[in-house]
Amino acid sequence: MLGAGLVEVPPVPYKDPASAIMTDPQVAEGKRFCSGCGAPVGRARDGRPGRTEGFCSQCRAPYSFTPKLVKGDLVGGQYEVLGCLAHGGLGWIYLAKDRNVSDRWVVLKGVLDAGDPDARAAALAERQFLATVEHPNIVKIHNFVQDYIVMEYVGGRSLRQLREKGPLPLPQVLAYGLEILRAFGYLHAQGLVYCDLKPDNVLQTEEQLKLIDLGGVHALDDEDSAIYGTIGYQAPEIADRGPSVASDLYTVGRTLAVLAFDFRGNATTYKHSLPDRLPLPESVELLLRRATDPDPDRRFWSAAEMADQLTGVLREVVAAGDGNPRPAASTLFGPELRLARTPAEAVAALPAPLPDPADAAATLLSGLAPEHALSAAAGLKPTPGVRLATARAHILLGAPDTARDLITPDDWQAEWYLGLAAMAAGDLTGAAEVFRRIRWLLPGEAAPGLALAFCTGSAALFDAVWKTDRSYVSAAFGLARLLLEGGDRAGAVVVLDSVPATSIHYVEAQMAAISARAGVAARDDLLDAGRRLEALELDAERRQHLATEVLEAALGWVGQNGPCAGTVLGAELSERSLRFGLEGCYRALARLARDPDERISLVDRANSLRPFTLL
């Protein structure tokens, strides 16, 4: 499952257990700290190496960094110790063979300091919690013997080791995040929080990710046990409020940040914050900022919610990387309702938030035309969903002020309609403020980005939405409009050409591309515009209007540059031939006109263009 079907994560070869054994198991002096007060212990002095066992000079608590087991020891009459693998936050970790189960490889995890009551209590807590934990992304606990937890051996590399040479590819980092959140969602459903997530505690073996150190696992209703965490990853409110789902998700955000960019000072200057500017796509930055917000009430509400938004962000990042769309149905918004080219058109075109499925009345109103929705709502109980559906109807009928009076901004859906009302009233600045807040909440959703793009004229947002999901055709037209306004007609044509032939808006996209080509003062563009129009299936009226536009452009070009070889819509690139062609177009439009005055005007225009002849 690693990569969620969106990205290929390079597999990490399985590591032979025997090769992982430390030849000289020692804890570096710089990593020796008292488990009681955190003061440095066991350091060199006067040229003599530091002691691996002794008492802290600050609090007098005993410490020991010497392995308690050696090769050949038999633990619990079943597990034969082969050596040390590593030294973790709660003690030495040993490799052993299970003599009772086919000599399978297992890991024994001991206590950091047997004399430390908190460390021992944490180990005992592991026994209580982990006996029932069963998840593919969490290391499997086999047994508990004496003072050791017996776990499966997971051969691979930690995310810290994978990160040693620099930040990891962003799609890979986000894929790791999805796997971690899957494991966290399971733990949270069991009433547990992980507490101590960091790159050291996550290991990839082949194509699977596992949480490998559960020493900090804590019950949500436990108010007495010691809490373990790591500076730079632990949420700031832990000391006052204790661990929570929000604090766990904070550690996910911090871990992803450390993996994704050169996050210097994460344990010092930025211990509880992120740098002002991150070298990441905007959607990724928004996701990390919400996950690590100092206020736990502003973070994601659950692992599932964060995973849903992270998946949307991953789709955007991968699509931007290789140019291939990664569409997916939203769980929060319906589809784009119609094509929009301008902010005014976008009011009725933007996707609508999906109503609560438990609110049948709101669901009913969401499928009705605005005027019918208002009539139907009059006889319904005014639930929050019904009020929002009524507000939306007023907005679409041109009464945004009436809509505002019906909205209480108590969630993001209500905020959405406040933004839509501001948009309908022409207050794009006010609407942008609202949609920015919603985009911060939902960085993986296309709809807030599309709404904000229309309000701010952001080509980057239009581009991100369009590259990710080609069903949002308004994003293509919005981007093309901005490119045209900036003088990049060729770029606009490229965008319009990317509208799939299967789209109901394909013909409109091609018509817009023809207009864009005709507006370029170059012979080849005029020829291309003509060829496109000849190949397009259109009704007579639209064809003649577009032919008139192309031939008018060609006539203007010939007037500046003189005649040349080539034909556009059957007319040679000369003034006489183009005038005959335009005359025919205007007479055809006159025959199609329904208004007599318009018909006369079109005939007059045809006569004025007709070249002088003897007949």
N, C-alpha and C positions, 0 to 999 in steps of 0.2 A: 504493500500500500504506500510505501515511501515515495512521495512525489505527487500523490493524489491524482495520478494519471495526467498530470500537467507538465511535469518536468522530470528529466532523467537525472537521478542522483547517482554519482559514481559509487559502485559498491566498494566496501572496505573488506579486504581479504580476512578470512577467519584466522586468528592468531593461534598457533600451536601452544597449548597450555604450558608445556615444558619450557618453551623459549621465553615465556613471560616471567619466569621466576627470577627474582633479584639475586645477583651473585653476592652482594654485600649489603644486606638490608640495614640502612641507616636513614635517620631523618636529618636532613641538612640543618645545620645550626640556625640558619636564618629563618627556619620554619618551626622552631621550637618555642611554644608559648604555654604559659600556665593555663590549665583548664579552669582554674578558679577565678583568677582576676585578669587574665589575658596578658600579663607581663612577660617579657622575654625571659626564657630560662635555658639552662644548658648551653650557655655561650662561652666561647674561649676567653681566657683571661691570663694576662702575663705570659703569653706565648704557649700556654697549656690549652689543649682542646677542651671543649665544654663537656660536662658530664651528661650522660644519657639518663641518669637517674638521680634523684635528689629531692630537695624541697625548694619551693619558690621563696625568694628573698623578700617578696612583698607581702604575701599572705600566708606563707608557711605551708601551703598545700603541697602534698607529695606529687611528684611527676615521674614518669618513666616512659622512655622512648625505645626501650629494648624489647625485641620480640619475645613473647612468652612461650612460643612454640618453635620447635626446631624440626628439621627433617627427620622423619622416622617416628615422631610422636603419634600415638593413636588416641584420638579424641572420641569419647563416648563408645569406645570399643568398636568403632565402625569406620572412622575417617582417618586415613593415614596422611599425615602432613608431608608435603613435598618441598615447601619453602614459602617465602613471602612474595606477594605480588605487588603490594603498595601499602602506603600508610595513609589512612583516611581520617576524616574529622573525628571519628569515634574509635580509632585504634588501628592496629595492624590487620591486614587482609591476607589470608593464607590460601594457597592452592593445596587441595587434597584429593585423594581418591576414595570413593565410597566402596569399601570392600564388600558391602552387603548387596550392592546393586550394580553388578557387572563392571566394577572398577570405573564407574563414570566419574568425570571430573566435577568437582564441586569447589565452592569458595567458602572459607570460614571467616566470618567477620567478628572481631573481638571488641573489647572495650578499651577506649583510649587510656584510661587511668582507673584501675580497679578500685583505687581509694577514693575516687570522686563520686559522690552519691548522685549528682545530676547525670553524669555520663552513664552510670550503671542504670539509673532510672530510665534513661533514654533507650538503652539497649533492651530493657524489659518491656518498654512501651512498643518497641518494634515487634517483639514477640506477640503482643496482644493484637496489634493492628494487622500484621502481615500474614498471619496464619490463614486468613480468608481472602487475601488479595490474589486475584487471578486475571491477568491482562497481558496481551501479547507485547505491549510496550513497557512492561514493568518486570524487572528481574524476578524469577520464580524462587520462592522460599520453599526448600525441601523439608527442613527440620530445625529443631532447636536442641542443642546439647550443651550442658554445663554453662559456660559464659559465652557461647558462640552461636551465631546464626549460620545455618547451612543453606547456601544459595546455589543456583545453577551457575556454571561458568559461562561467561559471555565473552568470547574472544573477538576483539576488534580494537577500535581506537575511540578515545573520548573526543567530544567536540572540541575540547581545549587543545588536544593534540592535533586535530585536523586544522585548527585555527592558527597554529604556531607560525606558519609562513606568511600570514596576512589574512585580511578579511576573506570570507568565503563568498562564492557567487551568490548574489541575492536570491535567485529562485531556489537555490539549495537551502539557504537559511530559512526561507519561508516554508519550504517543505518540511524542514525539521520542526518548525513551530507547530505545524498541523499535527504531527505525530505526538509531540509533547502535550498539546491541548487535548488530544484524544485520551491520553493516559490520565491527565488531570481531571477531565470530565468524569472518568470512571471513579477516581479517588473521591472526588467531591460528592458523587452520588452515594458513596459509602460513608459519608460524614467525616472524611479525612482530608487534610491538606498536606501538601508535600513539604512546604516551607523553605527548603534549601536548594532550589534549582540554580544551577550554574553550569557552564560548559564541562566542568570536570565530572559532573554527576550524570551525564548523558553519553551513552556509548553507541556507536554504529558498528554493527557487525554484518558484513555482506550488505544486504539491502533492507536491514531492519534496525530500528532505533529502540533503545531501552533505557529506562531510568535505572541506574545500577546502585545507587546509594540511598537507602530509605531511612537513614539515621535520624532525619529531622521530621519524619511523618508524625502528624499531630491530629488528635481528634478535635473536631470543631467545638465540642462541648466540654473539652478538657481545659479547666482554668488553673490547674495546679502544676502540671508537668513543665519541665524546662523547655524553652523554645530555642531551636538551633537555626542559624542562618549565616549568611556571609555578607560582610560589608561590601557595598557596591551593587548588591543584588536584592537585599532585604528591604521591604517596604518601610517607609519612615514611621508609620503609625504602630508598628508591631509592639513597641514598648508600652504604649498606652491602651491600645485596643486589642492586642493579641492577634494571632493569625486568623485569616479569613479567606474566602474565595477570592476577594479583591486583592489581598496581599499576595496570594499565589500567582494570580495573573500578572501582577506587577513584576514578579521574578521572571516570568516568561518574556515580557517586554524588554527587561534589562538584558536577559541572555541573548535575545535576538539582536539587540543593539550591539553588544560586544562582538557577535559573530559577523555582523553585516558591515561594519566600518571601523576605522581606527579610532576607537573610543578611549582615548587617553584620559586619565583622571577619573575613571568611573568609580573608583573607591575613595577618591579624595575630593577634588574640586567639584565633580559632578556626582557626588555620592547619592544625592536624592534628586537629581535633575538630569536633563539632557542638554547638550550644547544648543545655542540659539539657532544654529543652522546645521542641518544634517546633510551629508553628501548622498542623499537617497531620493528616489521619486517621491512626489508629494503625498501620494496615497500611503506609501510605506511610512513616511514620517508621521502622518496623522494617526496611523494605527499605533505606532510606538508611543506617541505622546499621550494618546488616550489610555493605553495600557499602563503607563507609568505616571499618570497624573498624581500629584501629591495628595489630592483629595480622593480617598478610596471610593466615595460615592459617585465620582465622575468616571470611574474606570468601567471596563466591560462588566456586565452583570453575571456572566457565566462563561465557562470554557467553551460551550457550544456557540454562544453569540460571538465570542472573539474568533473562533475557528471559522464561522460563517463569513465574517468580514475579512479574515485573513485569506480565505479561499478566493474571494473576489479580488483582493489586492494581488494575489499570486497570478490570477488569470490576466490581469492588466500588465503585470511585469513581464510575464512570458510572451504575451502577444506583442508588446513593444519590442521585445528582444529579437523575435524572428519574423515579425510581420504577419503571422497567421492568427486570425481571430480565435478567441477562446470563449464562445458564448455559453451562457447558462441561465436558466430561468431564475428570477429573483424570488425569494421567499417573502419579501416585504413589499414589493411593488408589482403592479400589473405591467403589461406591455405598453410601448409607445402607442398613443391613441390615433395620431395622424401625423402628417408631415408638417414641420414648422421650419420656416426660414428666418423669422425675426422673433424678437422677444414677445411682441404682441400675439403672434400666431402660437407661440410656445405655451401660452396660458392654457389653451384647450388641448395641446398636443402632448404635454409632459405625462409620463406614467403616473397613475394615481396609486397612493398607498392602498394595499389590500386591506379590506375591513376585517375585523375580528370574525372568524368563521362561526363563533358562537352567537354572534349578533345577526340573526336571520334578516331582520328588518334593514339593517345597514347594507347587508349583502344584496338584498333586493334593490334598494335605491341606487347602489353603485352601477347597476346594469341598465338604468333608465336614462332617457334623455332628460336634460335639466328641467324643462317645464313639467314633464311628467313626474320627475322625482319630487318637485315641490308639491304637486297635487297629492301624491301618495303619502308624503311625509306628514301631511296635515292630520291624518288619522292614526298616526303611529306614536307609540311611547317614545319620548325624546331621550333615547339612550345617547351616550357619547358618540357612538358611531353614526346614529341618525342625525345628530346635530352637525357632525362634520360633513356628511353626505348632503345635507341641506345647504351648508355653507358653500360647498363646492358648486352646487347648482346655481346659487346666487352669483358666484364668481363668474361662471360661464355665461350667465345671462346679463353680465355687465353691471352687477351691483356689489362691488367689493366691500363697500362700507357696511352694507347689510350683513355680509358674510362675517366681517370682523366681529360684529356684535354677538354672533353665535358661537365664537371660538374662545375657549379657555385654554391658554397655552400650558397644558400640564404634561404633554408628552411630545415626541418628535412628530407624530402624525398631525397633531393640532398645529404645531409650528409650521409644518409643510404648507398647510392651507393659509396660514398667516402670510407666508412668503408668496404664495400664489396670488393672494388678494393684493399685496403690495405690487406685484408684477402687473396685475390687471389694471391697477390704478396708475401705472406708469412710473412708480417709485422703484426703479431698478436698484438704487443704492440700498434702500431699506430691505428689498427682497434679497439682495446679495448677502446681507448680514445674516438673515435667517438661514439661507441655504448653506452658508459657511458653517454655521453651528450644526446643521444636520449632517453635512459632509464630514465634520469632525467625529460625530457619533457613528456614522456609517461609511467609513472610508472605502469599503469594498463594493458599495452600491453605485451603479451607473447613474441612476436618476438624479441624485443630488448634484453630481458633477455636471450633468447635462443642464440642469436648471441654473447652476452657478455660471456655466459657460455663457448662457444666453444673457444673463444679467451683467456680466463683466466683460463680455467680448473676448474671452480667453481662448485663443487658438489651441493652446496646449491641452486644455480640458476637453474641447471638442475632439481633438486628435486622439486623446487617451480613450475616450468613450468609443469612438468609431473603430479604432484598431482592435479593441477588445471584443466588441459585439456589433456585427453589421446589421442587426435588427433595428438599431437606433439610427435610422436614416436621417433624422433631423440633425444629428451631429455632423454628418457629411455635408449637408447643405449649409449648416452654420459655419463650418470650417471653410467651405468653398467661398461663401460670401465674404468672410474676413480676408481670405487670400486675394479675392478680386479687388476688394477695397484697398489692399496694400499693393496692387499692381502686379501680383503674381498670377496671371491668367493661366499659365502653363501648369502651375501647381494646383490651381482650382480644378482644371480639367482632369488631372491625375486622380484627385479625390473623387470627383463625380464619376469617373470611369470605374472606380472601385465598388460602386453600388452594384450588387449582384444582379445578373439577368433574371434571377428568380424573384427578385423583389417587386412588389406592386408599384414601387416608385422608380423602377428602372427607366421607364420612358421619360419621366420628368427629369431624371438625372441626365439623360442623354440630351434632352432639349436644353437644359441649362449648360451642358458642355458645348453644345453648338453655339449658343449665344456667347459663351466665353471665347470660343475660337474666333467667332466673327468679330469680336471686339479687339483682336490683336492685329496690329498694322503689319501683317506679313503675308505674302502670297500663299505660302504653304498652309498657313492656318485657314485662310479662306477656302482653299481647295479641300482641306480636311473637313471643314464645316459643311460644305456642300455634299461630300461623300457620306458623312454621317446622316444628314437629313434624308438623302435618297434611300438609305438602308433602313430608316426608321418607319415603323408602321404607325401612322397618325390619321386622325380624322381630317377632312378637307380643310376645315377652318383653322385648326392649329397648324397644319402643314403650310398653308398659305401665309399665315402671320409670320411663321419662322422663316419661310423662304424670302419674304419681304425684308426681314431683318438682315439676312445673309447677303442678299443682293444689294441692299442699301450700303452695307459695309464695303462690299466689293466695288461699288460705284465710287464711293469716297476714296478708296485706295487707288483706283485707276486714275481718278482726278488728280491725285498727288504724284503718282509714280509713272503714269502713262500706261498704254496697253502692253500686254505681254501674252505669252503662250499660256494655254490652260483654259478650262471651262468650269464654271460653277453653276450647278443646277441647269445645265444645258445652255448656258449663256457664256460666250467667249469673254475673256477679260479685256473688253474694249467698251468704251462709253456707249456706243450705239447698241451693241448687243445687250448690255446690261440694262439699258433703258427699256428695250423691248421686253426683256424678261420681267422687269419691275412693273411695266404697264400691265402685263398679263396677270401678275399676282394681285394688283389692286382691283382689276376688273373682276377677278374671281372672288375676291373678298366682297366686292359690291353686290355680286349675285347672292352671296350668303348672308348679307346684312338684313336684319329684321326691321331696323329703324329707317324710315325714308330719308331723313336728314343725313344719317350716317352714310347711306348708299350714295347720295349725291356727292358728299364730301370725298368718298373713295373714287368715284368716277372722275371728279375734278383732279384728284391727285394722279390718276392714271393718264389723263389727258396732258397734264403738265409734264409728265415724264416721257411721253411718246416723242421719239426723234422726228425731226422735220422730214417729210417725204413728199413726193410729187402727187401721190394719190391720197 
